[in-house]
Amino acid sequence: MPKSKQTLVMKFGGTSVGSIKALINVMEIIREARAEWPRVIVVTSAMSGVTNLLLESASRAAQGNTESLSDAETTLREKHFVVIDELVRNGTLSKKTRNEINTLIFSFVDLCKAMAVLGEASPRALDAVASLGERMSVRVLAAIVENTGINAKAVESTEFIITNDHFQNAHPDLKATTEQTRHLLNPLLDEGVVPVTTGFIGATPGGVITTLGRGGSDYSAAIIGAVLPADDVWIWTDVDGVMTTDPRIDSSARTLPEITYSEIAELAYYGAKVLHPKTIRPVIEAGIGLRICNTFNPSHPGTRLMANVKSKGKPVNGQVVRAVTAIRNQRLITIEGRGMLGVPGVAARAFAAVASTGTSVPLITQASSEQSICFAVPSDTAAIVVNQLEKVFSSEIEDNDIDRVWMTADVSIITVVGVGMQHTPGVAGRVFSQLGKNNANVLAIAQGSSEVSISMVVAAADTEIAVKALHELIIS
């Protein structure tokens, strides 16, 4: 019997559509969902490795190197054609899909050659290149689904996700997107068609392709679910939902059956790769369900998101600390000097300088004496940020009001998350005692006002020690 709920959005990540075996699983998941849900929308990423190949080829072309372009062209063709030949047995459909893939590959080659002539790759051109992986994937997956006897149609999200022109990290216009999504997808859904659409990409009102940032396919699925609106959004990935920590660091990691919006938002921001950070907001605002599942273990229930109001700040299933995550390859930058004491505007100028380099700051801490400001940035941008800060504060440095601007060696940000931490005394004490017992030295500390997480900075060499030590608080 069909569910009383009507509309389901399912998003499949790159590894979920990255091989014949994986796609057979996806095909079966879609078939089962279609039997239970009257209206199903499928969002797909590019096949694993394809977007990287496209962007690496574009980067080389912009530097005048087109020698490897023919190899990239061959790889793209082989990767998609092998799947078509194996899973699309309808000859007419197979030929049509192969022709469409060929056309997109020719576009890729033309774009790269144009970049080689110009000697540069603009953000707009890079978005056009990056979009091609999903534009190929959506056609392949739609053909596979159609080949099983389900009425499916490939639809590019450029037709209904309307964004600004901030290429490579575009922001959707939700009003225009809502109108276009309903106008385009609802008639298909009403006819029983399964729209198979691209994630990660949109278009300006003038039709120029944009992307929502790497990993943005989760975000696209949430937007589609929110604006239709859908009843549920399922994110299909290659793990059994949200884990208590990275199983590659600690094999005792286990799946959390439920997690609150606040907790998943903190985990996504602080390095958990299972969900794109921007995915949370559209789902929360629309009040729709979200579930994270494993394409390679579809019988596992995965992780279901629950509203914060249901937990009311209490430990979920008795667990105060629910998960531990780590962001590697960071550096701490410190601005220090006695002349900063009581001087207004130092922090504002500092972070304006950081913003001018296009760098994101995941953690900030300040001494109560106001004699130093310390914050983390990605390692690959740290030197650029220090240089910019030295320029901005050159007169203060010359007058010895600021003693120095300096950066550490590589560090990691370790974050413990749990909505129950809000009303449980002594959590911070347990956290730092646990790190001390395991000889993990803490370089900096930050806690959000929501009290859902505590973040600590440790030396890169102490990352695994710290994660394993804090994970014991969950599994013990």
C-alpha positions, 0 to 999 in steps of 0.5 A: 500500500502507498504511504499516507505521505506523498512526496520523497526526495532521494539524493545519491552521492558520487560513490553511490553512482560511481560503479555498476555494482553501486548503480544496481543498488541505486536502481533497486532503492528507487524501485522500492521507493517508487512502489511505496511513495506516489511521488519520488524525485531523485537527485544525483551527484557526478560519478565519483572522481569525475568532477575532480577530473574535470576541474583538474583538466580545466586548471591544466588547460588554463596553464596552457597544458592541453596534452592530457585533455584527450586522456581525460576525454577517453576516461570520461567516455569509458566511465559512462559508456561502460555503465550504459552498456551494462545497465541500459539494454534498450538499444534506442535508449542506450544510443540516445544516452551515449549521444547526449554524453558525447555532446557534453564531453565535446563541450568540456573539450571546447571549454578547456581549449578556450581556457588554454587560448585565454590563459585563464579559468574564470569562476564562471567558466569553472562552474560550466566545467564542474557542472558537466559531471552531474549533467552526464550522471543525470542522463545515465541514471535516468536511462537506467531507471527508465530501462527498469520500466519506471517512467523517468526523466532527466531534468537539469536543476539549472531549469528551476534552481535560480541563483545569484551570479556568485560563481562557485558558491552561488546563493539560491533565490528561494522565491524564484526557485520555489515558483520554478520548481513547482512549475516544472516538477509538479506536472511530472510528479502528477503524471507518475514520472520520476524526475532525475535531476542534478544537484550542486548546480543552478543558473542565474535568471539569465540562464548562466550555469552556477554551482552551489559549492563543492558537495552542494548536492545535499543542499540541492536536495534539501532545497527541492524538498523544502520548496515543493514541499516534500514529506521526507528527504533521504540522503544516500551515502556510503556510511550507515548514517551519522557516526559517533566518530570517524570509523577510520580513526576509531573502529568502535564508532557506531551509528546514531539512530537519531540526532537533533538539528543542532547536533548535525549542524555542529557536526557538519560544520566541524568536519563530519563529511556525511552532510553538507553544512548548508543542508540543515537550514531549508529542512528546518525551516520547512519542518520536513523529515531528513534521513541519512542512509547507506546505499551499500547497506540499504536495510540499515535504518541509518540516522533520522534527524529529530527537531530540537524541541523533541529533545528539549536540551536533554541527553538523547538516549542518555548520551550527553556527548554524542559525537566527536569530529575533527578538522585537520590541516588548520593553523592558528593565527595570533595577533598579540600586543599590549597596545590592543588593550581597550582599543576598539575595532581591532577585531573588526579590522582583523576579520575584515582583513581575513575576509578580503583573502576569501578565507573562512574562519572556523574557530575564534578565541580571545584572551580576557585581557584583550591582549591577543586574538587567536583564530584558526584558518585552513593551512593552505591560506594561513601564510596569505592571511598573516601577510594581509594582517601585517599589511593592515596593522603595519602602523600598529606593529611599527609603533609596538602596539601590536607585538607580532602576528604569527601562526602555528604549525598544522593543528586540528580542531576537535569538537565534541557535540551533544545537545544534552551538554546544555543542562549537564554540569561538569561536561567540560571538566570531563572532556579536558580530564580525558584529554589530560589523561591521554597526554593530548595538549590543548592549544585553544578552546572555544564554546558556542553560546548554544552550548551544544559543542565544545571545540579544542585545538590540538597539534596535528600529531595529537589528532587521533589520540584526542579523538579516541580519548574523547570517543571513550566518553561515548562508548564507555 
